[in-house]
Amino acid sequence: MKHLRRVFIAAALITVSLATAQNTQVKDSTEAEKLEEVLVKAVRVDAKSPITHTNLSKKEIAKRNLGQDIPLLLNFLPSVVTTSDAGAGIGYTGLRIRGVSSQSTNVTINGIPYSDAESLGTFWVNLGDFASSVENLQVQRGVGTSTNGSGAFGASINILTDGFSREASGEISNSFGSFNSRKHTVKFSTGLMNDHFEIAGRLSNIESDGYIDRASTSLKSYFLQGSYVDDSTLIKAVTFGGNNVTYQSWFGIDAETLREDRTFNPAGQFTDENGNMQFYDNEVDDYRQDHYQLHWNERYNNNWSTNVGLNYTYGRGFFEQFREDDDFATYGFDELTVNGQTVNTTDLVRRRWLDNDYYVFNANANYKNNEIDLIFGTSISHYDGDHFGEVIWARYASQSNIRDRYYEGNGKKNDFSVFSKATYKLNDRFQLYGDLQLRNVNYETSGINSNLTEFLVDENYTFFNPKAGVTYKYNDNNDLYFSYARANREPNRDDFESDPNVQPEQLNDFELGWRHKNGNFTFNANTYLMLYNEQLVLSGEINDVGAPIRTNSGESYRLGIELEAIIPVTNQLTLRPNLALSSNKNKETIRSFDGGLQNLGSTDIAFSPNVVAANAIVYQPVKDFQISLLSKFVGEQFMSNTEADASKLDSYFLNDINLVYTIKPNSIFDSVVFTGLVNNIFDQKFVSNGYYFTYDDDFSNPGTISTVEGAGFYPQAGINFLAGVTLNF
């Protein structure tokens, strides 16, 4: 069913198809943007902006939306590297852009910060099938706008959810695939009732056994929105969320196990009374998150518009673990005497809980005319999160009682920022861009952490983040741009736990680019220099819940070039290649090894491959059938900042096939869409992520200290498939 959107113009109201509307750009002050786009105007940039970015439309997302998480759907964008704990793209997944971890990537949904306020990470597993409710998204590489929430140190991902529909519609989508993976989705829209009101929603269920043993995933999610619209007003109430239950698979495996049994999962492993290896069947993460958003967009005339956004997020859940022969002291248990024997260890099952509330208020105003587009506003947020642990079963429970908390702590974070940014059309050739942000962050913790040690943080940061750029229109086919941006970013909770003296990080980002468009042919080239002070780089290690440990690295830099193109070979055949070449260096690395300090000089930054490339060969022999060969190459990378051989991940080259076939019946359904995806068609055995650690061993040779190295690996699935059918009516 064809969805229509309104574009408001000074003297008249016209309607255009969604496909056209997505590509519509404001060219004149008498052309007003869609009110829906105002939701993300504070964090988005347009095609002429001096900010390096890539847009992904709803149509492009739908081609591969068969149940895999959003990071996998972004896999073929420039400088993107993705990974999956369960190995098949469903469950806990992640992405790094320009080698920068998710803890340093800014993510917003309708302009509301989504990245967790305390860990700064983005847990896509809590957004099961969210891609089915995305109108479009924009990935900004580098600092970008990063207007709301923590600053971006590698990229920003700005998501706009479904727009309102004028016409009633429905959708039923089902897909099935390898590892018993399946997705079931139902969507509806009432269309505009009385020309003003619409209600739309989605229910989804995703299940997968995972490639890794027992790495199962169960994701139940929903999306519901009510909209009021007239010629100058759009009010949207949006709620979305769901529950994820995933069997743990973040332990990884060593090199020998990788060679002999690459799907082995040590999670939940224990030895029973007969000496047999067993696995606890409920070694799971069980977490629920609900989001409530209210947006009010108002257009007063051709020049002025405002947007107010409110958000409340409620998150709660736990991960459960079987622990074999744990010390009483870990849980504050008293020693016992049983049959005359002292007992101070026990088998037990524990849960570590998170229970948090997150409030956000966004407000901004926009003024524009033929020469200037000015937006200014504020973002205020408050986070309150409880951390606590329970022992729900123990062979010897000592003096503990049911629902006792063996540790309990709290984290509070307040974030306040004001910003003003403007795009000024100097003349027909030059367009100037400026952006100023002042941000204050206060973070406080209390109580004890899971190690039963007092965890007290009281830090206050004030950051000034200026950005400026210029775009030069050489002719109708070519634009050149240059930009400078500064970003500052606070440490997260894990950073303070691993190093109480951790410092905030700072980035100065320089971007120089060329955009060429001639008909359907486009070519973009961008060079960047990102200069860091105290960058919080991944150390390669993980903590006891699988979260990456970061460390300040002094002075470091990332220097690179990114190329991307759309090449129409014929009317039926199109190529979409991109290539990123980079050098990512810590200027000086000092480590402790074999009882002494070693200065390694300049070293590669962990998890930062020098080459990342992708290509799509898209062949469309007829209007309703498309087949694509999708290719991805990721160069070798180190999991440590010491370039240790044991920490090296080999390069890999993957190829997928994606098919989309559409039937348009004359009755009942508007369209029936068949979609197929065969991943890793050449069955490559590859590893996309892992961890590296060292420890000192002074027992083998008394009087000396030897450093022992080790590594863990997360193997990814070989050839696998997903296939689905979508009924639109």
C-alpha positions as CSV (number, residue, x, y, z in Angstrom):
1,M,0.0,0.0,0.0
2,K,1.4,3.3,-1.0
3,H,2.1,5.6,2.0
4,L,1.8,9.3,1.5
5,R,3.5,12.1,3.5
6,R,2.7,15.8,3.6
7,V,5.2,18.4,2.7
8,F,4.1,21.8,3.9
9,I,4.7,24.7,1.6
10,A,4.0,28.4,2.3
11,A,1.0,28.7,0.1
12,A,-0.1,25.2,-0.7
13,L,-0.2,21.7,0.6
14,I,1.1,19.0,-1.7
15,T,1.6,15.2,-1.2
16,V,4.4,13.1,-2.5
17,S,5.2,9.4,-2.2
18,L,7.4,8.2,0.6
19,A,10.1,7.3,-1.8
20,T,10.2,10.8,-3.1
21,A,9.8,12.4,0.3
22,Q,12.9,10.6,1.6
23,N,15.0,12.3,-1.0
24,T,13.4,15.7,-0.8
25,Q,15.8,18.4,0.2
26,V,15.1,21.9,1.3
27,K,16.2,24.3,-1.4
28,D,14.4,27.5,-0.5
29,S,12.9,29.2,2.5
30,T,9.4,28.8,0.9
31,E,9.8,25.0,1.1
32,A,9.2,23.7,4.6
33,E,10.5,20.4,5.9
34,K,8.2,17.6,6.9
35,L,7.2,18.0,10.5
36,E,8.4,14.4,11.2
37,E,11.9,15.4,10.2
38,V,11.9,18.0,12.9
39,L,12.1,15.2,15.5
40,V,15.7,14.6,14.4
41,K,16.7,18.0,13.1
42,A,18.9,18.8,16.1
43,V,21.0,15.7,15.5
44,R,20.8,15.3,11.7
45,V,22.7,16.9,8.9
46,D,21.7,17.4,5.3
47,A,23.3,16.4,2.0
48,K,25.3,19.7,1.8
49,S,26.6,19.6,5.3
50,P,30.4,19.4,5.9
51,I,29.8,16.4,8.1
52,T,30.7,12.9,6.8
53,H,27.6,10.8,6.8
54,T,25.6,8.0,5.2
55,N,21.8,7.7,5.1
56,L,19.9,4.4,5.1
57,S,16.3,4.4,4.0
58,K,13.4,2.1,5.1
59,K,13.5,0.5,1.7
60,E,17.2,-0.4,2.0
61,I,16.7,-1.8,5.5
62,A,13.8,-4.0,4.5
63,K,15.9,-5.9,2.0
64,R,17.8,-7.7,4.7
65,N,15.5,-7.3,7.7
66,L,15.0,-11.0,8.5
67,G,15.6,-11.0,12.2
68,Q,19.3,-10.0,12.6
69,D,20.1,-7.0,14.8
70,I,20.6,-3.5,13.6
71,P,24.5,-3.7,13.6
72,L,24.3,-6.5,11.0
73,L,22.0,-4.3,8.9
74,L,24.7,-1.6,8.9
75,N,27.6,-4.0,8.1
76,F,28.1,-2.8,4.6
77,L,28.4,0.9,5.3
78,P,31.9,2.5,5.2
79,S,34.3,1.8,8.1
80,V,31.9,-0.5,9.9
81,V,32.9,-3.8,11.6
82,T,30.3,-5.9,13.2
83,T,30.3,-8.9,15.6
84,S,27.9,-11.3,17.2
85,D,28.5,-13.2,20.5
86,A,26.2,-16.0,19.4
87,G,27.8,-16.1,16.0
88,A,24.7,-15.6,13.8
89,G,23.8,-11.9,14.2
90,I,20.9,-12.4,16.6
91,G,21.3,-11.7,20.3
92,Y,24.2,-9.7,21.7
93,T,25.7,-7.9,18.7
94,G,28.0,-4.9,18.3
95,L,29.7,-2.7,15.9
96,R,32.8,-0.6,15.7
97,I,33.1,2.4,13.3
98,R,36.6,3.7,12.5
99,G,37.8,1.2,15.1
100,V,35.9,3.0,17.9
101,S,33.9,0.9,20.3
102,S,30.2,1.1,21.0
103,Q,31.0,2.8,24.4
104,S,32.2,5.8,22.3
105,T,29.4,5.8,19.7
106,N,26.5,8.2,20.2
107,V,23.0,6.7,19.4
108,T,19.7,8.6,19.4
109,I,16.1,7.5,18.7
110,N,13.9,10.4,17.5
111,G,16.6,12.7,19.0
112,I,16.5,11.0,22.4
113,P,19.8,9.5,23.6
114,Y,19.6,5.7,23.6
115,S,23.1,4.8,24.6
116,D,23.1,3.7,28.3
117,A,23.8,6.7,30.4
118,E,26.0,4.8,32.9
119,S,27.9,2.2,30.8
120,L,27.7,4.5,27.6
121,G,27.2,1.3,25.6
122,T,24.4,0.5,23.2
123,F,22.6,-2.8,23.8
124,W,20.9,-3.6,20.5
125,V,19.6,-6.8,22.0
126,N,17.0,-4.7,23.8
127,L,15.7,-3.4,20.5
128,G,14.4,-6.7,19.0
129,D,13.1,-6.3,15.5
130,F,13.4,-2.5,15.9
131,A,14.4,-2.2,12.3
132,S,10.8,-3.0,11.3
133,S,9.8,0.3,12.9
134,V,12.6,2.6,11.5
135,E,11.7,5.2,8.9
136,N,15.4,6.0,8.1
137,L,18.7,6.4,9.9
138,Q,21.8,8.4,9.5
139,V,25.3,7.3,10.4
140,Q,27.7,10.3,11.0
141,R,31.3,9.3,11.1
142,G,33.7,11.2,13.3
143,V,32.4,13.6,15.9
144,G,29.3,14.5,13.8
145,T,26.7,16.6,15.5
146,S,26.4,14.6,18.7
147,T,24.1,17.2,20.1
148,N,22.2,15.2,22.6
149,G,23.8,12.7,25.1
150,S,27.5,11.8,25.3
151,G,29.9,13.0,22.6
152,A,30.7,10.8,19.7
153,F,34.3,9.6,19.4
154,G,33.9,7.5,16.2
155,A,30.4,7.9,15.0
156,S,26.8,8.9,15.7
157,I,23.8,6.8,14.7
158,N,20.6,8.8,14.5
159,I,17.4,6.8,14.1
160,L,13.9,8.1,13.1
161,T,11.0,5.8,13.8
162,D,8.0,5.2,11.5
163,G,6.2,8.2,10.2
164,F,2.5,8.5,10.3
165,S,0.5,7.1,7.4
166,R,-2.5,8.7,5.7
167,E,-3.9,5.4,4.6
168,A,-4.8,2.3,6.7
169,S,-2.5,-0.6,6.2
170,G,-1.4,-3.9,7.7
171,E,1.7,-6.2,7.4
172,I,2.4,-9.8,8.4
173,S,6.0,-10.9,8.1
174,N,7.5,-14.3,8.9
175,S,11.1,-15.5,8.4
176,F,12.9,-18.7,9.1
177,G,16.5,-19.8,8.9
178,S,19.6,-21.6,10.1
179,F,20.1,-22.5,13.8
180,N,16.3,-22.6,14.2
181,S,16.1,-18.8,13.8
182,R,12.7,-17.3,13.1
183,K,11.0,-13.9,13.2
184,H,7.3,-13.2,13.4
185,T,6.0,-9.6,13.0
186,V,2.6,-8.0,12.8
187,K,2.2,-4.3,12.0
188,F,-0.9,-2.1,11.5
189,S,-1.9,1.5,10.9
190,T,-5.4,3.0,11.0
191,G,-4.4,5.7,8.6
192,L,-5.5,9.2,9.4
193,M,-8.9,9.2,11.0
194,N,-10.9,12.4,10.6
195,D,-7.8,13.7,8.7
196,H,-5.9,14.1,11.9
197,F,-5.4,11.0,14.1
198,E,-3.5,7.8,13.5
199,I,-2.7,4.8,15.6
200,A,0.0,2.4,14.5
201,G,1.8,-0.5,16.1
202,R,3.9,-3.6,15.8
203,L,4.4,-6.9,17.7
204,S,7.4,-9.1,17.1
205,N,8.9,-12.3,18.3
206,I,12.4,-13.4,17.4
207,E,13.9,-16.8,18.4
208,S,17.3,-18.4,17.6
209,D,19.4,-21.3,18.9
210,G,22.5,-19.4,17.9
211,Y,25.6,-20.8,16.1
212,I,27.5,-21.2,19.4
213,D,26.3,-24.1,21.6
214,R,23.3,-23.1,23.7
215,A,23.6,-19.4,22.7
216,S,19.9,-19.1,22.3
217,T,18.0,-15.9,22.0
218,S,14.4,-15.0,22.7
219,L,13.3,-11.4,21.9
220,K,9.8,-10.2,22.3
221,S,9.1,-6.6,21.4
222,Y,6.5,-4.0,20.7
223,F,6.1,-0.6,19.1
224,L,3.0,1.6,19.4
225,Q,2.4,5.2,18.4
226,G,-0.5,7.6,18.3
227,S,-0.2,10.7,16.1
228,Y,-2.1,14.0,15.7
229,V,-1.3,16.0,12.6
230,D,-2.6,19.1,10.9
231,D,-1.0,21.7,8.6
232,S,1.3,23.0,11.3
233,T,1.3,20.6,14.2
234,L,2.5,17.1,14.7
235,I,2.1,15.4,18.1
236,K,3.4,11.9,18.5
237,A,3.2,9.6,21.6
238,V,5.5,6.6,21.1
239,T,6.2,3.6,23.3
240,F,8.4,0.7,22.4
241,G,10.4,-2.0,24.2
242,G,10.5,-5.6,25.0
243,N,12.2,-8.4,26.8
244,N,15.3,-10.4,25.9
245,V,16.3,-13.7,27.3
246,T,19.7,-14.8,25.9
247,Y,21.9,-17.7,27.1
248,Q,25.4,-16.3,27.9
249,S,28.0,-16.6,25.2
250,W,30.5,-13.9,26.1
251,F,33.2,-16.2,27.6
252,G,34.8,-17.0,24.2
253,I,37.2,-19.9,23.7
254,D,40.9,-20.3,23.5
255,A,42.9,-21.0,20.3
256,E,43.1,-24.8,20.8
257,T,39.3,-25.1,21.3
258,L,38.8,-22.8,18.3
259,R,40.6,-25.3,16.2
260,E,39.0,-28.4,17.6
261,D,35.5,-27.4,18.6
262,R,34.7,-23.9,17.5
263,T,31.1,-23.9,18.7
264,F,31.9,-24.9,22.3
265,N,30.4,-22.6,24.9
266,P,31.9,-22.8,28.5
267,A,29.0,-20.8,30.0
268,G,27.3,-22.6,32.7
269,Q,29.8,-25.4,32.9
270,F,30.2,-27.4,36.1
271,T,31.2,-30.8,37.3
272,D,28.5,-33.0,39.0
273,E,29.0,-35.3,42.0
274,N,30.0,-38.1,39.7
275,G,32.7,-36.1,38.0
276,N,30.7,-35.5,34.8
277,M,30.7,-32.2,32.9
278,Q,27.3,-30.6,33.0
279,F,25.9,-27.2,31.9
280,Y,23.5,-25.1,33.9
281,D,20.4,-24.7,31.8
282,N,19.5,-21.1,32.9
283,E,22.8,-19.3,32.5
284,V,20.9,-16.4,30.9
285,D,20.6,-12.6,30.6
286,D,17.0,-11.7,31.3
287,Y,16.3,-8.0,30.8
288,R,13.3,-5.8,30.0
289,Q,13.3,-2.2,28.8
290,D,10.3,0.0,28.1
291,H,10.5,3.5,26.4
292,Y,7.9,6.2,26.5
293,Q,8.3,9.2,24.2
294,L,6.2,12.3,23.6
295,H,7.0,14.7,20.8
296,W,5.3,18.0,19.9
297,N,6.4,19.7,16.7
298,E,4.9,23.1,15.8
299,R,5.4,25.2,12.7
300,Y,4.4,28.8,13.3
301,N,5.2,30.2,9.8
302,N,7.6,29.7,7.0
303,N,10.5,30.6,9.2
304,W,9.9,29.4,12.7
305,S,9.3,25.9,14.2
306,T,9.8,24.3,17.5
307,N,10.2,20.7,18.9
308,V,9.7,19.4,22.4
309,G,10.6,15.8,23.3
310,L,10.0,14.0,26.5
311,N,11.3,10.5,27.4
312,Y,11.1,8.0,30.2
313,T,12.9,4.6,30.0
314,Y,12.4,1.9,32.6
315,G,15.0,-0.9,32.5
316,R,15.2,-3.9,34.8
317,G,16.7,-7.4,34.7
318,F,19.4,-9.7,35.7
319,F,21.9,-12.3,34.5
320,E,21.9,-15.6,36.2
321,Q,25.0,-17.8,36.8
322,F,25.8,-21.2,38.3
323,R,29.0,-20.9,40.4
324,E,30.9,-23.9,41.4
325,D,32.7,-24.0,44.7
326,D,32.6,-20.3,45.3
327,D,34.2,-18.8,48.5
328,F,31.8,-17.8,51.2
329,A,33.7,-14.5,51.5
330,T,32.5,-13.4,48.1
331,Y,29.0,-13.3,49.4
332,G,29.6,-12.3,53.0
333,F,28.7,-15.8,54.3
334,D,30.0,-17.0,57.6
335,E,31.9,-20.3,57.8
336,L,29.9,-23.4,58.8
337,T,30.8,-26.6,60.6
338,V,29.1,-29.6,58.9
339,N,29.7,-33.0,60.4
340,G,32.8,-31.7,62.1
341,Q,34.2,-30.2,58.9
342,T,34.7,-26.5,58.2
343,V,32.7,-25.4,55.2
344,N,33.6,-22.1,53.5
345,T,32.8,-22.8,49.9
346,T,29.6,-23.7,48.1
347,D,27.9,-24.3,44.8
348,L,25.3,-21.6,44.2
349,V,23.2,-19.8,41.7
350,R,23.4,-16.0,41.7
351,R,21.7,-13.1,40.0
352,R,23.2,-9.7,39.3
353,W,20.5,-7.1,38.9
354,L,20.1,-3.8,37.2
355,D,17.0,-1.6,37.9
356,N,17.1,1.8,36.3
357,D,15.1,4.9,35.4
358,Y,16.1,7.4,32.7
359,Y,14.4,10.7,32.1
360,V,15.1,13.1,29.1
361,F,13.8,16.5,28.2
362,N,14.7,18.0,24.8
363,A,13.6,21.3,23.4
364,N,14.8,23.3,20.4
365,A,13.7,26.0,18.1
366,N,14.5,26.5,14.4
367,Y,14.6,29.7,12.3
368,K,15.3,29.6,8.6
369,N,15.2,31.8,5.6
370,N,16.9,31.9,2.2
371,E,20.3,32.5,3.8
372,I,20.4,30.9,7.2
373,D,19.2,27.8,9.0
374,L,19.6,28.3,12.8
375,I,18.6,25.8,15.5
376,F,19.2,26.2,19.2
377,G,18.1,24.2,22.2
378,T,18.8,22.2,25.3
379,S,18.8,18.6,26.4
380,I,18.4,17.6,30.1
381,S,18.6,14.0,31.4
382,H,18.6,12.2,34.7
383,Y,19.6,8.6,35.3
384,D,19.1,6.6,38.5
385,G,20.3,3.0,38.5
386,D,20.4,0.4,41.2
387,H,23.0,-2.5,41.1
388,F,22.5,-5.4,43.4
389,G,23.1,-9.2,43.7
390,E,21.1,-12.1,45.0
391,V,22.0,-15.7,45.8
392,I,18.8,-17.6,44.7
393,W,20.1,-21.1,45.6
394,A,23.1,-22.4,47.5
395,R,24.1,-25.9,48.6
396,Y,25.3,-24.2,51.8
397,A,23.5,-20.9,52.4
398,S,25.1,-20.1,55.8
399,Q,23.3,-17.3,57.6
400,S,21.7,-15.9,54.4
401,N,18.0,-15.5,53.9
402,I,15.9,-15.6,50.8
403,R,16.1,-12.3,48.7
404,D,19.1,-11.1,50.7
405,R,21.3,-8.8,48.7
406,Y,25.0,-9.6,49.0
407,Y,25.9,-6.3,47.4
408,E,24.0,-3.2,46.6
409,G,24.9,0.1,45.1
410,N,23.5,3.0,43.1
411,G,24.6,5.3,40.3
412,K,23.1,8.7,39.5
413,K,23.9,10.8,36.5
414,N,22.7,14.2,35.5
415,D,23.4,15.6,32.0
416,F,22.7,19.1,30.9
417,S,23.6,20.7,27.6
418,V,22.8,23.8,25.6
419,F,23.6,24.2,21.9
420,S,23.3,26.5,19.0
421,K,24.1,25.6,15.4
422,A,23.7,27.4,12.1
423,T,24.1,26.8,8.4
424,Y,24.7,30.1,6.5
425,K,24.5,30.4,2.7
426,L,27.2,32.9,2.1
427,N,26.6,33.0,-1.7
428,D,25.9,30.5,-4.5
429,R,29.3,28.8,-3.9
430,F,30.0,28.8,-0.1
431,Q,27.9,27.5,2.8
432,L,29.2,27.9,6.3
433,Y,28.4,25.7,9.3
434,G,28.9,26.4,13.0
435,D,27.9,24.5,16.1
436,L,28.6,25.3,19.8
437,Q,27.7,23.1,22.7
438,L,28.2,23.5,26.4
439,R,27.6,20.3,28.4
440,N,27.8,19.6,32.1
441,V,27.8,16.0,33.5
442,N,27.6,14.9,37.1
443,Y,28.1,11.3,38.1
444,E,27.8,9.9,41.6
445,T,27.8,6.4,42.9
446,S,27.2,4.9,46.4
447,G,27.2,1.5,48.1
448,I,29.3,-1.5,47.3
449,N,30.0,-3.2,44.0
450,S,29.9,-6.9,43.1
451,N,33.4,-7.4,44.6
452,L,32.1,-6.4,48.0
453,T,34.2,-3.2,48.0
454,E,33.0,0.3,48.5
455,F,32.5,2.0,45.2
456,L,32.2,5.8,45.5
457,V,32.5,8.2,42.6
458,D,31.6,11.9,42.7
459,E,32.7,13.6,39.5
460,N,31.6,16.7,37.7
461,Y,32.6,17.6,34.2
462,T,32.0,20.7,32.1
463,F,32.8,20.3,28.4
464,F,32.8,23.0,25.6
465,N,32.5,21.4,22.2
466,P,32.8,23.7,19.2
467,K,32.4,22.6,15.6
468,A,32.8,24.5,12.3
469,G,32.9,23.8,8.6
470,V,32.5,25.0,5.1
471,T,31.1,23.5,2.0
472,Y,32.2,24.8,-1.4
473,K,30.0,24.2,-4.5
474,Y,32.5,23.9,-7.3
475,N,29.7,23.2,-9.9
476,D,26.4,21.4,-10.1
477,N,28.1,18.0,-9.8
478,N,30.8,18.6,-7.2
479,D,31.0,19.8,-3.6
480,L,34.1,20.1,-1.4
481,Y,33.9,20.4,2.3
482,F,36.1,20.8,5.4
483,S,35.2,20.6,9.0
484,Y,36.7,20.8,12.5
485,A,35.0,19.4,15.6
486,R,36.0,19.0,19.2
487,A,34.4,16.4,21.5
488,N,34.9,15.6,25.2
489,R,33.6,12.5,26.8
490,E,33.3,11.3,30.4
491,P,34.4,7.8,31.6
492,N,31.8,5.2,32.2
493,R,31.1,3.1,35.3
494,D,33.4,0.2,34.2
495,D,36.2,2.7,33.6
496,F,36.0,4.0,37.2
497,E,35.8,0.4,38.6
498,S,39.0,-0.6,36.7
499,D,40.9,2.7,37.4
500,P,39.6,5.2,40.0
501,N,42.0,7.8,38.5
502,V,40.6,7.5,34.9
503,Q,40.6,10.7,32.9
504,P,37.9,12.0,30.5
505,E,38.9,11.8,26.8
506,Q,39.2,14.6,24.3
507,L,39.1,14.5,20.5
508,N,39.9,17.0,17.8
509,D,38.5,15.8,14.5
510,F,39.4,17.2,11.1
511,E,37.5,16.1,8.0
512,L,38.1,17.0,4.3
513,G,35.8,15.6,1.7
514,W,34.6,15.7,-2.0
515,R,31.1,14.7,-3.1
516,H,30.4,14.1,-6.8
517,K,27.1,13.4,-8.4
518,N,26.3,13.0,-12.0
519,G,22.9,11.6,-12.8
520,N,22.7,8.2,-11.0
521,F,26.5,8.1,-10.5
522,T,27.8,9.3,-7.1
523,F,31.3,9.2,-5.6
524,N,32.3,10.4,-2.2
525,A,35.8,10.7,-0.8
526,N,36.7,11.7,2.7
527,T,39.9,12.0,4.6
528,Y,40.1,12.4,8.3
529,L,42.5,13.1,11.1
530,M,41.3,12.4,14.6
531,L,43.7,13.6,17.3
532,Y,43.0,12.2,20.8
533,N,44.1,13.1,24.3
534,E,43.6,10.3,26.9
535,Q,41.5,8.3,24.4
536,L,39.8,5.5,26.3
537,V,40.9,2.6,24.0
538,L,39.9,-1.0,24.5
539,S,42.7,-2.8,26.4
540,G,41.7,-6.2,25.0
541,E,40.6,-7.4,28.4
542,I,37.0,-8.1,29.6
543,N,35.6,-8.0,33.1
544,D,33.8,-10.8,34.9
545,V,30.5,-10.0,33.1
546,G,32.0,-9.8,29.6
547,A,32.2,-6.0,29.3
548,P,35.3,-4.6,27.7
549,I,37.9,-2.8,29.9
550,R,39.2,0.5,28.6
551,T,42.3,2.5,29.5
552,N,43.6,6.0,28.9
553,S,46.2,5.9,26.1
554,G,47.8,9.4,26.4
555,E,48.1,10.8,22.9
556,S,46.8,8.8,20.0
557,Y,45.4,9.4,16.5
558,R,43.4,7.9,13.7
559,L,44.2,8.9,10.1
560,G,42.3,7.6,7.2
561,I,40.5,7.9,3.9
562,E,37.0,6.7,3.1
563,L,35.8,6.1,-0.5
564,E,32.3,5.2,-1.5
565,A,30.4,5.1,-4.8
566,I,27.2,4.2,-6.6
567,I,28.1,3.1,-10.1
568,P,25.2,2.3,-12.6
569,V,26.8,-0.1,-15.1
570,T,23.6,-0.6,-17.0
571,N,19.9,0.0,-16.3
572,Q,19.8,-3.4,-14.5
573,L,23.2,-3.6,-12.9
574,T,24.6,-1.3,-10.2
575,L,27.8,-1.4,-8.1
576,R,28.1,0.1,-4.6
577,P,31.7,-0.2,-3.4
578,N,33.3,1.4,-0.4
579,L,36.8,1.3,1.0
580,A,38.4,2.6,4.2
581,L,42.1,2.8,4.7
582,S,43.5,4.0,8.0
583,S,46.4,4.2,10.4
584,N,45.4,4.1,14.1
585,K,48.2,4.6,16.5
586,N,49.0,5.1,20.2
587,K,52.0,7.5,20.1
588,E,53.6,5.7,23.0
589,T,52.8,2.4,24.8
590,I,54.4,1.3,28.0
591,R,53.6,-2.1,29.4
592,S,54.6,-4.3,32.3
593,F,56.2,-7.6,31.1
594,D,58.3,-10.2,32.8
595,G,58.6,-8.1,35.9
596,G,59.8,-4.9,34.1
597,L,58.5,-2.0,32.1
598,Q,58.9,-2.0,28.3
599,N,58.5,1.1,26.1
600,L,57.0,-0.2,22.8
601,G,56.9,3.2,21.2
602,S,54.1,3.8,18.7
603,T,51.7,0.8,18.5
604,D,48.4,0.0,16.7
605,I,45.3,0.8,18.6
606,A,43.4,-2.3,19.6
607,F,40.5,-3.5,17.4
608,S,41.4,-1.0,14.6
609,P,42.0,-2.8,11.3
610,N,43.8,-0.7,8.7
611,V,41.6,-1.9,5.8
612,V,37.8,-2.2,5.8
613,A,36.0,-2.6,2.5
614,A,32.6,-3.6,1.2
615,N,30.8,-3.9,-2.1
616,A,27.3,-4.6,-3.3
617,I,26.7,-5.9,-6.9
618,V,23.0,-5.3,-7.4
619,Y,21.3,-6.9,-10.4
620,Q,17.6,-6.1,-11.1
621,P,16.6,-7.9,-14.3
622,V,12.9,-6.9,-13.9
623,K,11.2,-4.3,-11.8
624,D,10.0,-6.7,-9.0
625,F,13.1,-8.9,-8.7
626,Q,16.5,-8.0,-7.3
627,I,19.5,-10.1,-6.5
628,S,22.6,-8.7,-4.7
629,L,26.0,-10.1,-4.0
630,L,27.3,-8.4,-0.8
631,S,31.0,-8.6,0.0
632,K,32.9,-7.5,3.1
633,F,36.6,-7.5,3.8
634,V,38.1,-6.7,7.2
635,G,41.9,-6.5,7.5
636,E,43.9,-8.1,10.3
637,Q,43.8,-6.4,13.7
638,F,45.2,-6.7,17.2
639,M,43.1,-7.2,20.3
640,S,45.7,-5.4,22.4
641,N,47.6,-2.1,22.2
642,T,50.9,-4.0,22.5
643,E,50.7,-5.6,19.0
644,A,51.2,-9.0,20.8
645,D,51.1,-11.9,18.3
646,A,48.7,-13.8,20.6
647,S,46.2,-11.0,20.3
648,K,46.1,-10.9,16.5
649,L,42.8,-11.5,14.6
650,D,43.3,-12.6,11.0
651,S,41.7,-10.8,8.2
652,Y,38.5,-12.2,6.6
653,F,36.6,-11.8,3.4
654,L,32.9,-12.7,3.4
655,N,30.2,-12.8,0.7
656,D,26.4,-12.9,1.1
657,I,23.6,-13.2,-1.4
658,N,20.4,-11.2,-0.9
659,L,17.2,-11.8,-3.0
660,V,14.0,-9.8,-3.0
661,Y,11.0,-10.7,-5.2
662,T,7.7,-8.8,-5.1
663,I,4.3,-10.0,-6.3
664,K,1.4,-7.5,-6.6
665,P,-1.9,-9.4,-6.6
666,N,-5.1,-7.8,-7.8
667,S,-7.0,-8.6,-4.6
668,I,-6.6,-9.2,-0.9
669,F,-2.9,-8.1,-0.6
670,D,-1.3,-5.0,-2.0
671,S,2.0,-6.9,-2.3
672,V,3.7,-10.1,-1.3
673,V,7.4,-9.8,-0.8
674,F,9.7,-12.8,-0.7
675,T,13.2,-12.2,0.8
676,G,16.2,-14.5,1.0
677,L,19.6,-14.0,2.6
678,V,22.5,-16.5,2.4
679,N,25.3,-15.4,4.6
680,N,29.0,-16.4,4.2
681,I,28.3,-18.4,1.0
682,F,31.8,-19.7,0.8
683,D,31.7,-21.0,4.4
684,Q,34.6,-19.1,5.7
685,K,35.8,-19.9,9.2
686,F,36.5,-16.5,10.8
687,V,36.6,-14.6,14.1
688,S,35.4,-11.0,14.3
689,N,36.0,-10.3,18.0
690,G,37.8,-11.6,21.1
691,Y,39.8,-10.6,24.1
692,Y,43.5,-10.6,25.3
693,F,44.9,-10.8,28.8
694,T,48.2,-11.2,30.7
695,Y,49.1,-12.2,34.2
696,D,52.3,-12.6,36.2
697,D,53.4,-16.1,37.1
698,D,56.1,-16.3,39.8
699,F,55.6,-19.9,40.8
700,S,57.3,-21.8,38.0
701,N,60.7,-20.3,38.6
702,P,61.0,-18.8,42.2
703,G,62.6,-15.4,42.3
704,T,61.6,-14.5,38.8
705,I,58.4,-13.1,37.3
706,S,57.1,-14.3,33.9
707,T,54.2,-12.8,32.1
708,V,51.7,-15.3,30.7
709,E,49.6,-14.3,27.8
710,G,46.2,-15.6,26.8
711,A,43.4,-14.8,24.4
712,G,39.7,-15.7,23.8
713,F,37.9,-15.8,20.5
714,Y,34.3,-15.4,19.3
715,P,33.9,-17.6,16.2
716,Q,31.2,-16.6,13.7
717,A,28.9,-18.9,11.7
718,G,29.8,-20.5,8.4
719,I,27.3,-20.6,5.6
720,N,23.8,-20.0,6.9
721,F,20.5,-18.6,5.6
722,L,17.3,-16.7,6.4
723,A,14.2,-16.6,4.2
724,G,11.0,-14.8,4.7
725,V,7.7,-13.6,3.3
726,T,5.9,-10.3,4.0
727,L,2.2,-9.8,3.3
728,N,1.2,-6.1,2.8
729,F,-2.4,-5.1,2.8
